[in-house]
């Protein structure tokens, strides 16, 4: 995975690694998409589509842990 490679490149104590520690958002997305597939199969495709649209919109919300460093760069 790209994030794992970047975390190893930056080191364990870097701001980047601290910001991306854990993949909660990814796991939630996979679970909701799996649930949407099951919901679609049992006969509610519109609800499944709505769940998938909501998770896609969730990925447009920026990660505020990235880029909010309180130090200045030269």
PDB file of N, CA, C, O and CB in Angstrom:
ATOM      1  N   UNK A   1       0.852  -1.175   0.000  1.00  0.00           N
ATOM      2  CA  UNK A   1       0.000   0.000   0.000  1.00  0.00           C
ATOM      3  C   UNK A   1       0.895   1.235   0.000  1.00  0.00           C
ATOM      4  O   UNK A   1       1.957   1.245   0.621  1.00  0.00           O
ATOM      5  CB  UNK A   1      -0.967   0.000   1.226  1.00  0.00           C
ATOM      6  N   UNK A   2       0.464   2.246  -0.684  1.00  0.00           N
ATOM      7  CA  UNK A   2       1.241   3.466  -0.838  1.00  0.00           C
ATOM      8  C   UNK A   2       1.514   4.133   0.507  1.00  0.00           C
ATOM      9  O   UNK A   2       2.634   4.578   0.758  1.00  0.00           O
ATOM     10  CB  UNK A   2       0.519   4.432  -1.759  1.00  0.00           C
ATOM     11  N   UNK A   3       0.525   4.205   1.358  1.00  0.00           N
ATOM     12  CA  UNK A   3       0.704   4.881   2.645  1.00  0.00           C
ATOM     13  C   UNK A   3       1.742   4.153   3.488  1.00  0.00           C
ATOM     14  O   UNK A   3       2.559   4.800   4.143  1.00  0.00           O
ATOM     15  CB  UNK A   3      -0.632   4.968   3.404  1.00  0.00           C
ATOM     16  N   UNK A   4       1.729   2.823   3.487  1.00  0.00           N
ATOM     17  CA  UNK A   4       2.722   2.071   4.252  1.00  0.00           C
ATOM     18  C   UNK A   4       4.134   2.346   3.743  1.00  0.00           C
ATOM     19  O   UNK A   4       5.062   2.497   4.537  1.00  0.00           O
ATOM     20  CB  UNK A   4       2.421   0.572   4.184  1.00  0.00           C
ATOM     21  N   UNK A   5       4.297   2.409   2.438  1.00  0.00           N
ATOM     22  CA  UNK A   5       5.605   2.715   1.865  1.00  0.00           C
ATOM     23  C   UNK A   5       6.075   4.111   2.230  1.00  0.00           C
ATOM     24  O   UNK A   5       7.245   4.309   2.556  1.00  0.00           O
ATOM     25  CB  UNK A   5       5.563   2.569   0.363  1.00  0.00           C
ATOM     26  N   UNK A   6       5.162   5.086   2.176  1.00  0.00           N
ATOM     27  CA  UNK A   6       5.527   6.455   2.543  1.00  0.00           C
ATOM     28  C   UNK A   6       5.842   6.568   4.034  1.00  0.00           C
ATOM     29  O   UNK A   6       6.739   7.318   4.422  1.00  0.00           O
ATOM     30  CB  UNK A   6       4.398   7.420   2.172  1.00  0.00           C
ATOM     31  N   UNK A   7       5.117   5.835   4.865  1.00  0.00           N
ATOM     32  CA  UNK A   7       5.397   5.858   6.301  1.00  0.00           C
ATOM     33  C   UNK A   7       6.778   5.290   6.599  1.00  0.00           C
ATOM     34  O   UNK A   7       7.504   5.824   7.438  1.00  0.00           O
ATOM     35  CB  UNK A   7       4.331   5.070   7.068  1.00  0.00           C
ATOM     36  N   UNK A   8       7.144   4.208   5.913  1.00  0.00           N
ATOM     37  CA  UNK A   8       8.479   3.647   6.137  1.00  0.00           C
ATOM     38  C   UNK A   8       9.555   4.574   5.596  1.00  0.00           C
ATOM     39  O   UNK A   8      10.655   4.624   6.148  1.00  0.00           O
ATOM     40  CB  UNK A   8       8.598   2.267   5.484  1.00  0.00           C
ATOM     41  N   UNK A   9       9.266   5.302   4.537  1.00  0.00           N
ATOM     42  CA  UNK A   9      10.223   6.250   3.972  1.00  0.00           C
ATOM     43  C   UNK A   9      10.467   7.421   4.919  1.00  0.00           C
ATOM     44  O   UNK A   9      11.607   7.849   5.098  1.00  0.00           O
ATOM     45  CB  UNK A   9       9.724   6.764   2.620  1.00  0.00           C
ATOM     46  N   UNK A  10       9.409   7.936   5.522  1.00  0.00           N
ATOM     47  CA  UNK A  10       9.525   9.106   6.399  1.00  0.00           C
ATOM     48  C   UNK A  10      10.006   8.761   7.803  1.00  0.00           C
ATOM     49  O   UNK A  10      10.501   9.637   8.512  1.00  0.00           O
ATOM     50  CB  UNK A  10       8.197   9.806   6.489  1.00  0.00           C
ATOM     51  N   UNK A  11       9.874   7.516   8.216  1.00  0.00           N
ATOM     52  CA  UNK A  11      10.303   7.114   9.545  1.00  0.00           C
ATOM     53  C   UNK A  11       9.134   7.041  10.511  1.00  0.00           C
ATOM     54  O   UNK A  11       8.077   7.627  10.279  1.00  0.00           O
ATOM     55  CB  UNK A  11      11.347   8.073  10.069  1.00  0.00           C
ATOM     56  N   UNK A  12       9.341   6.314  11.595  1.00  0.00           N
ATOM     57  CA  UNK A  12       8.259   6.030  12.541  1.00  0.00           C
ATOM     58  C   UNK A  12       7.808   7.252  13.327  1.00  0.00           C
ATOM     59  O   UNK A  12       6.654   7.311  13.751  1.00  0.00           O
ATOM     60  CB  UNK A  12       8.692   4.960  13.499  1.00  0.00           C
ATOM     61  N   UNK A  13       8.679   8.220  13.531  1.00  0.00           N
ATOM     62  CA  UNK A  13       8.329   9.374  14.360  1.00  0.00           C
ATOM     63  C   UNK A  13       8.022  10.633  13.559  1.00  0.00           C
ATOM     64  O   UNK A  13       7.937  11.722  14.127  1.00  0.00           O
ATOM     65  CB  UNK A  13       9.443   9.661  15.313  1.00  0.00           C
ATOM     66  N   UNK A  14       7.856  10.497  12.256  1.00  0.00           N
ATOM     67  CA  UNK A  14       7.585  11.683  11.436  1.00  0.00           C
ATOM     68  C   UNK A  14       6.132  12.126  11.577  1.00  0.00           C
ATOM     69  O   UNK A  14       5.270  11.351  11.992  1.00  0.00           O
ATOM     70  CB  UNK A  14       7.907  11.401   9.960  1.00  0.00           C
ATOM     71  N   UNK A  15       5.878  13.379  11.226  1.00  0.00           N
ATOM     72  CA  UNK A  15       4.516  13.905  11.277  1.00  0.00           C
ATOM     73  C   UNK A  15       3.608  13.160  10.302  1.00  0.00           C
ATOM     74  O   UNK A  15       2.434  12.931  10.596  1.00  0.00           O
ATOM     75  CB  UNK A  15       4.512  15.407  10.962  1.00  0.00           C
ATOM     76  N   UNK A  16       4.141  12.787   9.159  1.00  0.00           N
ATOM     77  CA  UNK A  16       3.357  12.050   8.171  1.00  0.00           C
ATOM     78  C   UNK A  16       2.890  10.719   8.736  1.00  0.00           C
ATOM     79  O   UNK A  16       1.716  10.366   8.620  1.00  0.00           O
ATOM     80  CB  UNK A  16       4.174  11.824   6.896  1.00  0.00           C
ATOM     81  N   UNK A  17       3.806   9.980   9.348  1.00  0.00           N
ATOM     82  CA  UNK A  17       3.461   8.678   9.906  1.00  0.00           C
ATOM     83  C   UNK A  17       2.458   8.816  11.033  1.00  0.00           C
ATOM     84  O   UNK A  17       1.536   8.008  11.141  1.00  0.00           O
ATOM     85  CB  UNK A  17       4.707   7.964  10.401  1.00  0.00           C
ATOM     86  N   UNK A  18       2.621   9.817  11.869  1.00  0.00           N
ATOM     87  CA  UNK A  18       1.662  10.031  12.960  1.00  0.00           C
ATOM     88  C   UNK A  18       0.283  10.379  12.424  1.00  0.00           C
ATOM     89  O   UNK A  18      -0.724   9.967  13.000  1.00  0.00           O
ATOM     90  CB  UNK A  18       2.152  11.140  13.893  1.00  0.00           C
ATOM     91  N   UNK A  19       0.221  11.127  11.336  1.00  0.00           N
ATOM     92  CA  UNK A  19      -1.067  11.523  10.761  1.00  0.00           C
ATOM     93  C   UNK A  19      -1.794  10.338  10.134  1.00  0.00           C
ATOM     94  O   UNK A  19      -3.022  10.274  10.174  1.00  0.00           O
ATOM     95  CB  UNK A  19      -0.863  12.616   9.714  1.00  0.00           C
ATOM     96  N   UNK A  20      -1.050   9.404   9.560  1.00  0.00           N
ATOM     97  CA  UNK A  20      -1.679   8.284   8.866  1.00  0.00           C
ATOM     98  C   UNK A  20      -1.618   6.986   9.651  1.00  0.00           C
ATOM     99  O   UNK A  20      -1.821   5.911   9.086  1.00  0.00           O
ATOM    100  CB  UNK A  20      -1.031   8.087   7.532  1.00  0.00           C
ATOM    101  N   UNK A  21      -1.344   7.070  10.934  1.00  0.00           N
ATOM    102  CA  UNK A  21      -1.301   5.863  11.750  1.00  0.00           C
ATOM    103  C   UNK A  21      -2.713   5.299  11.865  1.00  0.00           C
ATOM    104  O   UNK A  21      -3.639   5.996  12.279  1.00  0.00           O
ATOM    105  CB  UNK A  21      -0.702   6.157  13.158  1.00  0.00           C
ATOM    106  N   UNK A  22      -2.861   4.067  11.504  1.00  0.00           N
ATOM    107  CA  UNK A  22      -4.181   3.442  11.508  1.00  0.00           C
ATOM    108  C   UNK A  22      -4.907   3.719  10.218  1.00  0.00           C
ATOM    109  O   UNK A  22      -4.687   4.746   9.575  1.00  0.00           O
ATOM    110  CB  UNK A  22      -5.007   3.931  12.685  1.00  0.00           C
ATOM    111  N   UNK A  23      -5.749   2.825   9.850  1.00  0.00           N
ATOM    112  CA  UNK A  23      -6.480   2.954   8.592  1.00  0.00           C
ATOM    113  C   UNK A  23      -7.976   2.846   8.861  1.00  0.00           C
ATOM    114  O   UNK A  23      -8.695   2.151   8.143  1.00  0.00           O
ATOM    115  CB  UNK A  23      -6.027   1.874   7.573  1.00  0.00           C
ATOM    116  N   UNK A  24      -8.437   3.530   9.890  1.00  0.00           N
ATOM    117  CA  UNK A  24      -9.827   3.433  10.311  1.00  0.00           C
ATOM    118  C   UNK A  24     -10.784   3.796   9.184  1.00  0.00           C
ATOM    119  O   UNK A  24     -11.777   3.103   8.963  1.00  0.00           O
ATOM    120  CB  UNK A  24     -10.075   4.329  11.507  1.00  0.00           C
ATOM    121  N   UNK A  25     -10.496   4.856   8.487  1.00  0.00           N
ATOM    122  CA  UNK A  25     -11.374   5.304   7.405  1.00  0.00           C
ATOM    123  C   UNK A  25     -11.471   4.246   6.309  1.00  0.00           C
ATOM    124  O   UNK A  25     -12.549   4.026   5.757  1.00  0.00           O
ATOM    125  CB  UNK A  25     -10.867   6.631   6.815  1.00  0.00           C
ATOM    126  N   UNK A  26     -10.377   3.603   5.995  1.00  0.00           N
ATOM    127  CA  UNK A  26     -10.378   2.558   4.979  1.00  0.00           C
ATOM    128  C   UNK A  26     -11.197   1.354   5.418  1.00  0.00           C
ATOM    129  O   UNK A  26     -11.963   0.797   4.632  1.00  0.00           O
ATOM    130  CB  UNK A  26      -8.957   2.130   4.663  1.00  0.00           C
ATOM    131  N   UNK A  27     -11.033   0.954   6.673  1.00  0.00           N
ATOM    132  CA  UNK A  27     -11.770  -0.199   7.180  1.00  0.00           C
ATOM    133  C   UNK A  27     -13.267   0.077   7.231  1.00  0.00           C
ATOM    134  O   UNK A  27     -14.073  -0.799   6.918  1.00  0.00           O
ATOM    135  CB  UNK A  27     -11.263  -0.582   8.565  1.00  0.00           C
ATOM    136  N   UNK A  28     -13.636   1.281   7.621  1.00  0.00           N
ATOM    137  CA  UNK A  28     -15.050   1.649   7.651  1.00  0.00           C
ATOM    138  C   UNK A  28     -15.622   1.627   6.236  1.00  0.00           C
ATOM    139  O   UNK A  28     -16.735   1.148   6.022  1.00  0.00           O
ATOM    140  CB  UNK A  28     -15.242   3.045   8.292  1.00  0.00           C
ATOM    141  N   UNK A  29     -14.868   2.141   5.278  1.00  0.00           N
ATOM    142  CA  UNK A  29     -15.319   2.150   3.892  1.00  0.00           C
ATOM    143  C   UNK A  29     -15.526   0.732   3.369  1.00  0.00           C
ATOM    144  O   UNK A  29     -16.529   0.455   2.710  1.00  0.00           O
ATOM    145  CB  UNK A  29     -14.316   2.891   3.015  1.00  0.00           C
ATOM    146  N   UNK A  30     -14.588  -0.165   3.656  1.00  0.00           N
ATOM    147  CA  UNK A  30     -14.740  -1.549   3.202  1.00  0.00           C
ATOM    148  C   UNK A  30     -15.963  -2.209   3.827  1.00  0.00           C
ATOM    149  O   UNK A  30     -16.689  -2.937   3.151  1.00  0.00           O
ATOM    150  CB  UNK A  30     -13.486  -2.358   3.534  1.00  0.00           C
ATOM    151  N   UNK A  31     -16.194  -1.959   5.110  1.00  0.00           N
ATOM    152  CA  UNK A  31     -17.344  -2.553   5.786  1.00  0.00           C
ATOM    153  C   UNK A  31     -18.658  -2.012   5.224  1.00  0.00           C
ATOM    154  O   UNK A  31     -19.599  -2.775   5.004  1.00  0.00           O
ATOM    155  CB  UNK A  31     -17.268  -2.289   7.290  1.00  0.00           C
ATOM    156  N   UNK A  32     -18.726  -0.711   4.993  1.00  0.00           N
ATOM    157  CA  UNK A  32     -19.952  -0.114   4.452  1.00  0.00           C
ATOM    158  C   UNK A  32     -20.197  -0.596   3.027  1.00  0.00           C
ATOM    159  O   UNK A  32     -21.343  -0.851   2.657  1.00  0.00           O
ATOM    160  CB  UNK A  32     -19.868   1.426   4.485  1.00  0.00           C
ATOM    161  N   UNK A  33     -19.154  -0.724   2.227  1.00  0.00           N
ATOM    162  CA  UNK A  33     -19.326  -1.223   0.866  1.00  0.00           C
ATOM    163  C   UNK A  33     -19.779  -2.683   0.854  1.00  0.00           C
ATOM    164  O   UNK A  33     -20.601  -3.068   0.023  1.00  0.00           O
ATOM    165  CB  UNK A  33     -18.024  -1.075   0.085  1.00  0.00           C
ATOM    166  N   UNK A  34     -19.253  -3.491   1.764  1.00  0.00           N
ATOM    167  CA  UNK A  34     -19.706  -4.883   1.869  1.00  0.00           C
ATOM    168  C   UNK A  34     -21.172  -4.935   2.302  1.00  0.00           C
ATOM    169  O   UNK A  34     -21.955  -5.732   1.783  1.00  0.00           O
ATOM    170  CB  UNK A  34     -18.823  -5.671   2.870  1.00  0.00           C
ATOM    171  N   UNK A  35     -21.531  -4.083   3.254  1.00  0.00           N
ATOM    172  CA  UNK A  35     -22.924  -4.028   3.701  1.00  0.00           C
ATOM    173  C   UNK A  35     -23.822  -3.562   2.559  1.00  0.00           C
ATOM    174  O   UNK A  35     -24.933  -4.069   2.401  1.00  0.00           O
ATOM    175  CB  UNK A  35     -23.071  -3.089   4.921  1.00  0.00           C
ATOM    176  N   UNK A  36     -23.361  -2.612   1.770  1.00  0.00           N
ATOM    177  CA  UNK A  36     -24.142  -2.118   0.639  1.00  0.00           C
ATOM    178  C   UNK A  36     -24.354  -3.228  -0.393  1.00  0.00           C
ATOM    179  O   UNK A  36     -25.426  -3.316  -0.991  1.00  0.00           O
ATOM    180  CB  UNK A  36     -23.441  -0.907  -0.012  1.00  0.00           C
ATOM    181  N   UNK A  37     -23.359  -4.061  -0.602  1.00  0.00           N
ATOM    182  CA  UNK A  37     -23.508  -5.169  -1.545  1.00  0.00           C
ATOM    183  C   UNK A  37     -24.573  -6.143  -1.067  1.00  0.00           C
ATOM    184  O   UNK A  37     -25.397  -6.606  -1.855  1.00  0.00           O
ATOM    185  CB  UNK A  37     -22.173  -5.898  -1.736  1.00  0.00           C
ATOM    186  N   UNK A  38     -24.557  -6.454   0.225  1.00  0.00           N
ATOM    187  CA  UNK A  38     -25.551  -7.366   0.784  1.00  0.00           C
ATOM    188  C   UNK A  38     -26.942  -6.738   0.722  1.00  0.00           C
ATOM    189  O   UNK A  38     -27.910  -7.404   0.355  1.00  0.00           O
ATOM    190  CB  UNK A  38     -25.193  -7.734   2.239  1.00  0.00           C
ATOM    191  N   UNK A  39     -27.039  -5.468   1.078  1.00  0.00           N
ATOM    192  CA  UNK A  39     -28.328  -4.770   1.037  1.00  0.00           C
ATOM    193  C   UNK A  39     -28.872  -4.749  -0.382  1.00  0.00           C
ATOM    194  O   UNK A  39     -30.075  -4.909  -0.590  1.00  0.00           O
ATOM    195  CB  UNK A  39     -28.190  -3.332   1.575  1.00  0.00           C
ATOM    196  N   UNK A  40     -28.002  -4.554  -1.351  1.00  0.00           N
ATOM    197  CA  UNK A  40     -28.435  -4.555  -2.747  1.00  0.00           C
ATOM    198  C   UNK A  40     -28.947  -5.928  -3.163  1.00  0.00           C
ATOM    199  O   UNK A  40     -29.943  -6.036  -3.878  1.00  0.00           O
ATOM    200  CB  UNK A  40     -27.288  -4.124  -3.662  1.00  0.00           C
ATOM    201  N   UNK A  41     -28.266  -6.969  -2.717  1.00  0.00           N
ATOM    202  CA  UNK A  41     -28.667  -8.328  -3.089  1.00  0.00           C
ATOM    203  C   UNK A  41     -30.006  -8.742  -2.471  1.00  0.00           C
ATOM    204  O   UNK A  41     -30.728  -9.557  -3.044  1.00  0.00           O
ATOM    205  CB  UNK A  41     -27.592  -9.310  -2.672  1.00  0.00           C
ATOM    206  N   UNK A  42     -30.332  -8.189  -1.318  1.00  0.00           N
ATOM    207  CA  UNK A  42     -31.601  -8.577  -0.687  1.00  0.00           C
ATOM    208  C   UNK A  42     -32.768  -7.725  -1.173  1.00  0.00           C
ATOM    209  O   UNK A  42     -33.901  -7.917  -0.730  1.00  0.00           O
ATOM    210  CB  UNK A  42     -31.487  -8.470   0.829  1.00  0.00           C
ATOM    211  N   UNK A  43     -32.505  -6.789  -2.074  1.00  0.00           N
ATOM    212  CA  UNK A  43     -33.604  -6.095  -2.720  1.00  0.00           C
ATOM    213  C   UNK A  43     -33.748  -4.616  -2.454  1.00  0.00           C
ATOM    214  O   UNK A  43     -34.809  -4.051  -2.723  1.00  0.00           O
ATOM    215  CB  UNK A  43     -34.815  -6.725  -2.342  1.00  0.00           C
ATOM    216  N   UNK A  44     -32.717  -3.966  -1.934  1.00  0.00           N
ATOM    217  CA  UNK A  44     -32.791  -2.532  -1.673  1.00  0.00           C
ATOM    218  C   UNK A  44     -31.630  -1.799  -2.345  1.00  0.00           C
ATOM    219  O   UNK A  44     -30.768  -1.250  -1.658  1.00  0.00           O
ATOM    220  CB  UNK A  44     -32.788  -2.261  -0.161  1.00  0.00           C
ATOM    221  N   UNK A  45     -31.599  -1.784  -3.669  1.00  0.00           N
ATOM    222  CA  UNK A  45     -30.454  -1.181  -4.363  1.00  0.00           C
ATOM    223  C   UNK A  45     -30.334   0.325  -4.154  1.00  0.00           C
ATOM    224  O   UNK A  45     -29.225   0.859  -4.168  1.00  0.00           O
ATOM    225  CB  UNK A  45     -30.551  -1.465  -5.835  1.00  0.00           C
ATOM    226  N   UNK A  46     -31.445   1.013  -3.960  1.00  0.00           N
ATOM    227  CA  UNK A  46     -31.364   2.461  -3.755  1.00  0.00           C
ATOM    228  C   UNK A  46     -30.691   2.797  -2.430  1.00  0.00           C
ATOM    229  O   UNK A  46     -29.918   3.752  -2.350  1.00  0.00           O
ATOM    230  CB  UNK A  46     -32.759   3.082  -3.802  1.00  0.00           C
ATOM    231  N   UNK A  47     -30.977   2.027  -1.405  1.00  0.00           N
ATOM    232  CA  UNK A  47     -30.319   2.245  -0.104  1.00  0.00           C
ATOM    233  C   UNK A  47     -28.832   1.916  -0.212  1.00  0.00           C
ATOM    234  O   UNK A  47     -27.996   2.621   0.353  1.00  0.00           O
ATOM    235  CB  UNK A  47     -30.984   1.376   1.009  1.00  0.00           C
ATOM    236  N   UNK A  48     -28.504   0.854  -0.932  1.00  0.00           N
ATOM    237  CA  UNK A  48     -27.103   0.484  -1.127  1.00  0.00           C
ATOM    238  C   UNK A  48     -26.356   1.579  -1.875  1.00  0.00           C
ATOM    239  O   UNK A  48     -25.226   1.922  -1.526  1.00  0.00           O
ATOM    240  CB  UNK A  48     -26.997  -0.845  -1.888  1.00  0.00           C
ATOM    241  N   UNK A  49     -26.988   2.121  -2.899  1.00  0.00           N
ATOM    242  CA  UNK A  49     -26.366   3.201  -3.661  1.00  0.00           C
ATOM    243  C   UNK A  49     -26.136   4.420  -2.769  1.00  0.00           C
ATOM    244  O   UNK A  49     -25.083   5.052  -2.844  1.00  0.00           O
ATOM    245  CB  UNK A  49     -27.240   3.581  -4.871  1.00  0.00           C
ATOM    246  N   UNK A  50     -27.106   4.749  -1.934  1.00  0.00           N
ATOM    247  CA  UNK A  50     -26.968   5.882  -1.021  1.00  0.00           C
ATOM    248  C   UNK A  50     -25.798   5.672  -0.055  1.00  0.00           C
ATOM    249  O   UNK A  50     -25.035   6.603   0.204  1.00  0.00           O
ATOM    250  CB  UNK A  50     -28.273   6.095  -0.235  1.00  0.00           C
ATOM    251  N   UNK A  51     -25.655   4.470   0.473  1.00  0.00           N
ATOM    252  CA  UNK A  51     -24.522   4.181   1.363  1.00  0.00           C
ATOM    253  C   UNK A  51     -23.191   4.369   0.647  1.00  0.00           C
ATOM    254  O   UNK A  51     -22.253   4.930   1.212  1.00  0.00           O
ATOM    255  CB  UNK A  51     -24.621   2.752   1.907  1.00  0.00           C
ATOM    256  N   UNK A  52     -23.109   3.910  -0.575  1.00  0.00           N
ATOM    257  CA  UNK A  52     -21.862   4.044  -1.323  1.00  0.00           C
ATOM    258  C   UNK A  52     -21.568   5.496  -1.670  1.00  0.00           C
ATOM    259  O   UNK A  52     -20.410   5.911  -1.651  1.00  0.00           O
ATOM    260  CB  UNK A  52     -21.918   3.211  -2.592  1.00  0.00           C
ATOM    261  N   UNK A  53     -22.588   6.267  -1.984  1.00  0.00           N
ATOM    262  CA  UNK A  53     -22.391   7.694  -2.264  1.00  0.00           C
ATOM    263  C   UNK A  53     -21.916   8.411  -1.009  1.00  0.00           C
ATOM    264  O   UNK A  53     -21.025   9.258  -1.084  1.00  0.00           O
ATOM    265  CB  UNK A  53     -23.698   8.340  -2.789  1.00  0.00           C
ATOM    266  N   UNK A  54     -22.496   8.086   0.146  1.00  0.00           N
ATOM    267  CA  UNK A  54     -22.086   8.731   1.398  1.00  0.00           C
ATOM    268  C   UNK A  54     -20.634   8.407   1.756  1.00  0.00           C
ATOM    269  O   UNK A  54     -19.909   9.273   2.243  1.00  0.00           O
ATOM    270  CB  UNK A  54     -23.008   8.299   2.537  1.00  0.00           C
ATOM    271  N   UNK A  55     -20.212   7.176   1.520  1.00  0.00           N
ATOM    272  CA  UNK A  55     -18.810   6.850   1.804  1.00  0.00           C
ATOM    273  C   UNK A  55     -17.876   7.561   0.830  1.00  0.00           C
ATOM    274  O   UNK A  55     -16.782   7.975   1.212  1.00  0.00           O
ATOM    275  CB  UNK A  55     -18.585   5.330   1.734  1.00  0.00           C
ATOM    276  N   UNK A  56     -18.297   7.704  -0.419  1.00  0.00           N
ATOM    277  CA  UNK A  56     -17.470   8.438  -1.393  1.00  0.00           C
ATOM    278  C   UNK A  56     -17.352   9.904  -0.994  1.00  0.00           C
ATOM    279  O   UNK A  56     -16.275  10.492  -1.101  1.00  0.00           O
ATOM    280  CB  UNK A  56     -18.066   8.322  -2.818  1.00  0.00           C
ATOM    281  N   UNK A  57     -18.436  10.489  -0.541  1.00  0.00           N
ATOM    282  CA  UNK A  57     -18.396  11.883  -0.083  1.00  0.00           C
ATOM    283  C   UNK A  57     -17.473  12.009   1.126  1.00  0.00           C
ATOM    284  O   UNK A  57     -16.774  13.010   1.278  1.00  0.00           O
ATOM    285  CB  UNK A  57     -19.822  12.389   0.270  1.00  0.00           C
ATOM    286  N   UNK A  58     -17.474  10.997   1.978  1.00  0.00           N
ATOM    287  CA  UNK A  58     -16.595  11.012   3.151  1.00  0.00           C
ATOM    288  C   UNK A  58     -15.125  11.104   2.801  1.00  0.00           C
ATOM    289  O   UNK A  58     -14.334  11.634   3.582  1.00  0.00           O
ATOM    290  CB  UNK A  58     -16.826   9.786   3.971  1.00  0.00           C
ATOM    291  N   UNK A  59     -14.748  10.597   1.642  1.00  0.00           N
ATOM    292  CA  UNK A  59     -13.350  10.664   1.235  1.00  0.00           C
ATOM    293  C   UNK A  59     -12.952  12.047   0.736  1.00  0.00           C
ATOM    294  O   UNK A  59     -11.762  12.320   0.576  1.00  0.00           O
ATOM    295  CB  UNK A  59     -13.080   9.642   0.163  1.00  0.00           C
ATOM    296  N   UNK A  60     -13.920  12.924   0.485  1.00  0.00           N
ATOM    297  CA  UNK A  60     -13.597  14.285   0.082  1.00  0.00           C
ATOM    298  C   UNK A  60     -13.339  15.188   1.275  1.00  0.00           C
ATOM    299  O   UNK A  60     -12.849  16.306   1.114  1.00  0.00           O
ATOM    300  CB  UNK A  60     -14.713  14.855  -0.758  1.00  0.00           C
ATOM    301  N   UNK A  61     -13.666  14.712   2.477  1.00  0.00           N
ATOM    302  CA  UNK A  61     -13.392  15.484   3.692  1.00  0.00           C
ATOM    303  C   UNK A  61     -11.890  15.410   3.948  1.00  0.00           C
ATOM    304  O   UNK A  61     -11.342  14.315   4.076  1.00  0.00           O
ATOM    305  CB  UNK A  61     -14.215  14.942   4.932  1.00  0.00           C
ATOM    306  N   UNK A  62     -11.219  16.552   4.025  1.00  0.00           N
ATOM    307  CA  UNK A  62      -9.757  16.519   4.178  1.00  0.00           C
ATOM    308  C   UNK A  62      -9.337  16.010   5.546  1.00  0.00           C
ATOM    309  O   UNK A  62     -10.062  16.143   6.533  1.00  0.00           O
ATOM    310  CB  UNK A  62      -9.174  17.904   3.951  1.00  0.00           C
ATOM    311  N   UNK A  63      -8.158  15.431   5.579  1.00  0.00           N
ATOM    312  CA  UNK A  63      -7.567  14.959   6.817  1.00  0.00           C
ATOM    313  C   UNK A  63      -6.873  16.146   7.469  1.00  0.00           C
ATOM    314  O   UNK A  63      -5.825  16.586   6.996  1.00  0.00           O
ATOM    315  CB  UNK A  63      -6.572  13.772   6.568  1.00  0.00           C
ATOM    316  N   UNK A  64      -7.435  16.659   8.528  1.00  0.00           N
ATOM    317  CA  UNK A  64      -6.894  17.858   9.162  1.00  0.00           C
ATOM    318  C   UNK A  64      -5.615  17.592   9.951  1.00  0.00           C
ATOM    319  O   UNK A  64      -4.943  18.524  10.394  1.00  0.00           O
ATOM    320  CB  UNK A  64      -7.927  18.459  10.074  1.00  0.00           C
ATOM    321  N   UNK A  65      -5.286  16.320  10.121  1.00  0.00           N
ATOM    322  CA  UNK A  65      -4.023  15.993  10.793  1.00  0.00           C
ATOM    323  C   UNK A  65      -2.837  16.210   9.873  1.00  0.00           C
ATOM    324  O   UNK A  65      -1.702  16.304  10.339  1.00  0.00           O
ATOM    325  CB  UNK A  65      -4.037  14.549  11.287  1.00  0.00           C
ATOM    326  N   UNK A  66      -3.082  16.290   8.583  1.00  0.00           N
ATOM    327  CA  UNK A  66      -2.005  16.492   7.594  1.00  0.00           C
ATOM    328  C   UNK A  66      -1.982  17.968   7.218  1.00  0.00           C
ATOM    329  O   UNK A  66      -3.013  18.541   6.863  1.00  0.00           O
ATOM    330  CB  UNK A  66      -2.212  15.586   6.313  1.00  0.00           C
ATOM    331  N   UNK A  67      -0.824  18.570   7.296  1.00  0.00           N
ATOM    332  CA  UNK A  67      -0.672  19.948   6.872  1.00  0.00           C
ATOM    333  C   UNK A  67      -0.919  20.983   7.952  1.00  0.00           C
ATOM    334  O   UNK A  67      -0.782  22.178   7.688  1.00  0.00           O
ATOM    335  CB  UNK A  67      -1.574  20.206   5.757  1.00  0.00           C
ATOM    336  N   UNK A  68      -1.278  20.569   9.157  1.00  0.00           N
ATOM    337  CA  UNK A  68      -1.503  21.527  10.236  1.00  0.00           C
ATOM    338  C   UNK A  68      -0.351  21.516  11.233  1.00  0.00           C
ATOM    339  O   UNK A  68      -0.558  21.558  12.446  1.00  0.00           O
ATOM    340  CB  UNK A  68      -2.818  21.222  10.952  1.00  0.00           C
ATOM    341  N   UNK A  69       0.837  21.460  10.712  1.00  0.00           N
ATOM    342  CA  UNK A  69       2.007  21.518  11.585  1.00  0.00           C
ATOM    343  C   UNK A  69       2.173  22.936  12.092  1.00  0.00           C
ATOM    344  O   UNK A  69       1.997  23.894  11.339  1.00  0.00           O
ATOM    345  CB  UNK A  69       3.285  21.045  10.845  1.00  0.00           C
ATOM    346  N   UNK A  70       2.502  23.071  13.328  1.00  0.00           N
ATOM    347  CA  UNK A  70       2.652  24.394  13.929  1.00  0.00           C
ATOM    348  C   UNK A  70       4.068  24.919  13.846  1.00  0.00           C
ATOM    349  O   UNK A  70       4.414  25.866  14.552  1.00  0.00           O
ATOM    350  CB  UNK A  70       2.220  24.359  15.360  1.00  0.00           C
ATOM    351  N   UNK A  71       4.882  24.338  13.013  1.00  0.00           N
ATOM    352  CA  UNK A  71       6.240  24.845  12.839  1.00  0.00           C
ATOM    353  C   UNK A  71       6.375  25.435  11.437  1.00  0.00           C
ATOM    354  O   UNK A  71       5.619  25.102  10.525  1.00  0.00           O
ATOM    355  CB  UNK A  71       7.293  23.719  13.071  1.00  0.00           C
ATOM    356  N   UNK A  72       7.328  26.290  11.302  1.00  0.00           N
ATOM    357  CA  UNK A  72       7.557  26.906   9.994  1.00  0.00           C
ATOM    358  C   UNK A  72       8.687  26.179   9.285  1.00  0.00           C
ATOM    359  O   UNK A  72       9.632  25.700   9.912  1.00  0.00           O
ATOM    360  CB  UNK A  72       7.884  28.416  10.137  1.00  0.00           C
ATOM    361  N   UNK A  73       8.572  26.110   7.982  1.00  0.00           N
ATOM    362  CA  UNK A  73       9.637  25.479   7.209  1.00  0.00           C
ATOM    363  C   UNK A  73      10.442  26.571   6.523  1.00  0.00           C
ATOM    364  O   UNK A  73       9.882  27.583   6.101  1.00  0.00           O
ATOM    365  CB  UNK A  73       9.064  24.466   6.168  1.00  0.00           C
ATOM    366  N   UNK A  74      11.737  26.377   6.410  1.00  0.00           N
ATOM    367  CA  UNK A  74      12.584  27.422   5.795  1.00  0.00           C
ATOM    368  C   UNK A  74      12.344  27.567   4.315  1.00  0.00           C
ATOM    369  O   UNK A  74      12.977  28.400   3.665  1.00  0.00           O
ATOM    370  CB  UNK A  74      14.044  27.121   6.029  1.00  0.00           C
TER     371      UNK A  74
END
